[in-house]
Amino acid sequence: MTRLSVEMLAADTVEPITSAGHAQLGIAVLLGIAVIVLLITKFKLHAFLSLTIGSLALGAFAGAPLDKVITSFTAGLGSTVAGVGVLIALGAILGKMLADSGGADQIVDTILAKATPRSMPWTMVLIASVIGLPLFFEVGIVLLIPVVLMVAKRGNYSLMRIGIPALAGLSVMHGLVPPHPGPLVAIDAVDANLGVTLALGVLIAIPTVIIAGPLFAKYAARWVDVPAPDRMIPQRASEELEKRPGFGATLSTILLPVVLMLLKALVDIIVDDPENVVQRAFDVIGNPLVALLVSVIVGIFTLLRPAGFGKDRLSGLVEKGLAPIAGILLIVGAGGGFKQTLIDSGVGEMILEISKDWSIPALLLAWLIAVAIRLATGSATVATVSAAGLVAPLAADMSTTHAALLVLAIGAGSLFFSHVNDAGFWLVKEYFGLDVGQTIKTWSVMETIISVVAGALVLLLSLVI
């Protein structure tokens, strides 16, 4: 990550804040990342402080004026929190409502009753893929991970055994399947057919999510055996509740933002006229912030009222729901600040300039460029947009299917090896209660598997269609 919306990318194309050459800039990136890892692992410094210091160190190593480094870092922190902070907050409130009303208990108890231990990872990957289809990654995380943590705790499952499939489902949908912003921008840049890209994206996503999800989870659970962190698990609702909301009502409340965002995506494709009144209405209704806010409001009537909650308890519930996410917001924001410092230092441009001289097949070139920018900047969306802009001329003589595969090659590369410059890395680390090494062994390796498997499938399909 940071998986920011397309509108935020304008800030990523400013004049570099340093005139450092490629060699100095490359060394500065490596040293900046090393500072962050060392501060967290060796000196046990909080990730927020480590990311802040690492960003300043990166700028200093690159020879950038300190005031401009600070401006880049704070701008990146602000845009990241603006993009995901409210979504995380609303998701936390909805999660607290689900927990205190007994709705989450109803969902978890139903899942545990219906799914066998063997089928549980497959159940989680299916749920995550369906939820992740129209959702931004961050929204899917805040909706799904509390349920994953509760299932792991109540059913005595390995956290990684069911957590990795859920993360894989969300991530694969984000990188490969429209209407996520990255694939949509790449489709526009290379003038690919959206319907063909969607169909091929789903075709590639299915085996990719199986390999990176349930299959890889077996190994991840052996490498990292940690319990679900108590501080992030919604507590079981009081037995004094008048009654619990029904399974149908609870599930409908959870899926409401998913449905609203999916409807927006469908209207955008069918109508395709920004001035159309219907499309403008759905642009508002399907906005992630509005969709989650509507779900919270609906939850008051579908979750809290049936459980006997009065008006006086609502304010306290919201306050308690927001408290645990303060640290997460700061860490995710600092990850975004580090990402922006990298971009403003000219790292993305450096990768693009170097890659111009590579003489390899177009699909592999697109994948490699996206990988390089992803590793350097931490942003899947920036990697997608930059790589698409570079290889777009190559699509001029391509068939419809190969142009779609070019988009998917870029999307696959943009997911490669998430690490400390990716706000998503810190989001997963904090939600699952992992240390940096454990996050790399699980989340980072899973992202790499997704990227490599999807990229290989793209190349394979290019030979047969």
N, C-alpha and C positions, 0 to 999 in steps of 0.2 A: 504494500500500500504505500503512500496514502491513496486510497481509492476515492478520489475526489470527483465531484461532478465536472462535466465538460466546461461549464461556465467559469470554473476556477482556474482554467489553464492559461488564461490571458496573462496572469502574473508570472508565468513560467518562461516567457519569451522576451525578458528584458535584457538590457546590455549587461554583460558579465561584470561583477564587482571587482574582478582582479584581471590583470594582464599576464598572469603566469602562463608559462608554456605548458605543453602537454605533459612533459615529464614531471615538472614540479606539481602540477595539478593532480596527476595520478598518485604521486607520493603523498600529497596532502590528504587525499581521500583515504588512503590506506592508514595513515597515521591518525586521522580523525576517528575512524572506526575503531582502531586499536585502543585509543584513549577511552572511548565509551566502554568497550568490553573489559578493559583493565579496571576501570573505576568500579564497575558493577561486580565483577567476579572476584577481584583481588581485594579491593578496599570496601566492598559491600555498600557502596554509596547508592542512594536511591536513584532509580532510573531517570526520574525527571531532572535531577541535578546532573547526572552523568551525561545525558543527552544535551543539556544546555552547555556544559563545559566542553563537550566534544565538538559542538558546533562552533564555538569560539576558537577552539584549537585548530579545527579545519581551516577556518578563515585565516588564522595567523600563519599556518604552514603554507597556505596558498598566496600569502602576501597581500591579502585584501585589507582595506582600511577597516578598523575595528567597528567604527560607527555603522558602516554599511553591512557588516556581518550581523550586528545586532538588529538592524532593520530587517534584514532577510529572515533571521530566525523568528523575530516576533511576528512578522507578516505570515510566515508559514504556520506558526503556532495558531495565530488568529484565524486563518482561513480553514485550518483543519478542525478547530473547535467549532467554528461557525458551520462547517459542513456536516460534522458528525456529533457535535456536543449535544445539541438539542434532541437529536434522534436517540442518542444514548440515554439522555435524561427521560424522555417520554417512554422509551422502552423499559427503563428501570421502574418507572411509575406503574406501567402496565404489568410488569412482572410482580411488583409488590401487591397489586390488586388481585392478580391471579393467586398469589400465595396466601394472602390473608383471608380471602373469601372462600378458600378451599377449592377453587377452580383448578389450580395447578395439581393439587392432590388428586382430583378427579381424572385429569389427563394422565398423570403418572400411573395411578392405580389401574386405569384401563389399559395402558400400554403394557404394564407388567403382567396383567392378567391374560392378555391376548398373545403377546410375543414370547417365544421361547428364548432361552439364552443363546441358542445358535442363530436365531433369526434377528436378534436385537440389533446388531450392527447394520444389517440390511434394511431393517425398519427405519433406523435413524438416517441412513443415506438417502432413502426414498423420500422421507419427510423433508430433509434439508434441500434436496434437489427441487422438489415441488415449491417449497417456500422461497428458495433462492432464485427461481426463474425470473420473477419481476422485481426482486428486491436488490437494493444496494447491499454490499457485503456487510457493512456495519449494522444495517437494520436487521438483517438475518441473524447476525450474531446476538444482538440484544433480545431478539424474540426467541431464539432457539436454545442458546447455551444454558439459561436457567433450567429449562426442561431436561437437557442432557445431564446437568449436574444432579438434579433430583432423581432421575432414573438411575444414575450410577450409585448414588447414596442408598436409595431405598432397595434397589435390586441387588446390591453388593456386586456391581459390575466394575471391571477395570475402566477407569476414566478414559484412558486412551483407546480402549477397545470400541467404545461407542462415540467418543468425542471426535476422533479422527474422521470416521465416516461422515459425521455431520459437517465438519469443516470442509471436507473434500467436496461434498455436494454443493455447498455455498460457493466455494472458490471456482469450481469448474463452470458453474453457471455464469459467474461474474466475468470470467475471461473469454469464454467461447460463444456465448449465446446472447444475441440481441433480445430484449431492448436495453441491455447494459450500455453505459456511455462509451466505453472503450471500443467494443465491436461496432457500434453505430458510427462512430467517427471514422474508423478504418473502412467501413463499407462506403461511406461518403467519399473518402479520400481516393480510394482505388476504383470507385464507380462500380461496385459489385452489386449483385442482385440480393436484396434483403431476404426474400423467401428462400432462395437457394442456400444462402449463408446460414440461415436459421436451421434449415433441414440438415445440412451437412454438419453444422455445429452440434445439433442434438445427436446425430449419428456418431460423431467422435466423442461426445461427452459421456455417452453410456459406458463404453469399455474403460474410458479414462477414469471415471469416478469409481468404477468397481475395483480397479487395480490400486488406485491411490487411497481408496476408502476402506472397505471391509478387509481386503487382502493385506494391504500395508499395515492396517491397524493391529494385526496379529503380532507383527514384529515390533511396532511402536510400543505396544503394551508390555513387551518383554524388556525393551530398552529403558522405558520410563514407567515405573510402577508407583503412581502417586494417587492418594485419595482425592476425592472432590473437596475443594477448600470450603470449610464450614462458613467462612465469612461471606462467600458468594452464593451459598445455597439458600433459597427462600425457605424459611422454616415452615414446618407443617402447621396448618391452620389449627386454631384452638378447637378442641372437641366441644366447646360450649356454643359453637355456631348453631343457629336455628336449623339450617340445612345448607348443603353445598349446592352450588349451581350445577345444572346438568352438564353432561359431557358435550352434547350438541351445542348448547349455548356458549360453553367455554371455548370449544374449538372454533365456533363461528366468530367469536370476539378476537381470537388470535389471528385467524385468517382474513379478517376484514381489511387490514391495511394491505395484505397481499393482493386481495381481489381488486381493491381500488387502484393500486398501482398497475396491475395487469390490464385493467380496463383502460387506463390512460394510454398504455403502450399500444393496445389494439386500436383505439380511436386514432392515435397518431399515425398508425400504418394505414388504416382504412380511409380516413378523411384527408390527411396530409395537406392541411391548409391552416397555417398558424393564425389566420384571421377569422377562421370559422368559429362561430359562437359555441358550438358543441365541443370542439377541440379545446378551445380556451377554458371552458368550464371543467373539462376533465383534466386539463393541465393543472388546475388548482386542486381539484378533488384528489387526483392521483399523485400530487406532490408528497414525498415521503413524510415531511413534517405534518402536513394536513392529515394524511392518511393515519398516521400514528395518533395524532391528537383526536381525531374522530373515534378511533378505537378506544382510547382512554375514556372519552365521554360516554360512548356506548357501554363500556365496561361498568360504569357506575350503575347502570340499570340492569345489565345482564349478569353481573358478578356480585356487586356489593349489596344491592337491594335484596336479592334472594337470600343472601347470607345474614340479613338483618342489620346491615350497617346504616347508621344514621348520618346526618350532615356533619355532626360534631367530630366524627372519627375520620372523615375524609382528609382534612388538613394534616393531621398527625400521620396518616398513612403515606401521604405524598412526601412529607419531610423524612420519614424513615426510609422510604424508597430511594431518595436521592443521596443520602449520606454515604453509602458504600462506594459510589462511583466517582467521588471527588478525585481520588488518587489516579484512577484510570483515565479520567479526562485530561489531567495534567500530563501524564505519561504519553498518551496518544497525541496530544497537542505538541509536546516537545519532539516527538518523532516526526511530526509534520514540519516543525521548525528546522530540524536537521536536514530533512529532504529539500526544503526550499533553499537552505544555505548551499547545498550541493548544486542545485540547478542554477542559482544566481551566480555561482562561482564559474559556471561555464562547463560543467562536467558533461551535461547532455550534448552540447555542441561539440565537445571534444570527441565523444564517441561517434557522433555522426560524421565528423570530418575524417576520422581514422578509417571508418568502415567504407568510405567512398571508393577506396582502392582495392577492396576485396573482390576477387573474381571467382564467384561461386554461383550455383543455381539460385534463381530468384526466391523460391520458397525457403530454402535454407538460409539465404542471406537475410530475409525478413525476420526469421526466427532468431538468428544470431544477433542482429542489431537490437531487437527488442530485449533479448537477454542481457546484452551489455548495458543498455540504458536502465533496465530494471535493477541490475546489480549496483549501478552507480548512484541512481537517484532514489530508489526505493518505491517509486510510483508506477504501478501497473498502467494507469491511464496515460501518464506522460510517456512511458515506453511505447504504448500502442500508438499514440498520436504521432510521436517523433518518427518511429519506424515506418508508419503508414505514409507519412509525407515524403520520406526518402525513397521508398520503393514504388510509390504510386505510378511513376512513368513506365515501370516494367509491366504494369497490368494492361497497357494499351493494346497489346497484341494477344492477350490471353483470352481463352474461352470463358464463358460464364461460370462454369464450375471451377476453373483454375483461379479466376479472380476471387471467388468465394474462399477457396483454399488459401489464397494469399492472406486474406483477412484472418483466417483461423490460425495460420502460422504465426502471424504477429501476436494474436491473442495468447497463443500457447507460450511464446517466448516471454511475454510480459509477466508471467506468473512465476518465473524461475527463481528459486532460492531466496525467499523473503528473509531478511536479516535485520540488524539493528537500526538501519535507516528507514525501515518500513513501520509506519504507525500500526499496521495490522499485526505485526510481530508482537508489539507490546500489548495490544488488545487481547490477543490469545494468551500471552504469558500471564497477564493479571487475572483474567477470567478463570484460567485453569490452575492458578497458583503454582506455576513452574518457575524454575530459575532459567538463566539465559541458555545454559548448556542443554537443559531438557527441552526447551522450546526449539532449539536448532535440531535436535535429534528427532523431533516429532513434526512440528508445524513446518519448519524449513525444508526438511527432507520430503514431506508430503507435497509441498508446493513444487519442488524440483521434479518429483515423480509425475505430477500432473503435466508440467511443462514438457518433459522429455517424451512421455507416452503420447500426449496430444500431438506434439511436433512430429513424432515418428508416424503416427496414423495419418497426418496430413500428407506427408511425403509418400506413404504407401498408397493412399487414395489417388494421388496425382499420377501414379503409374497405371491405374486401372480405369480411370474415368476421364 
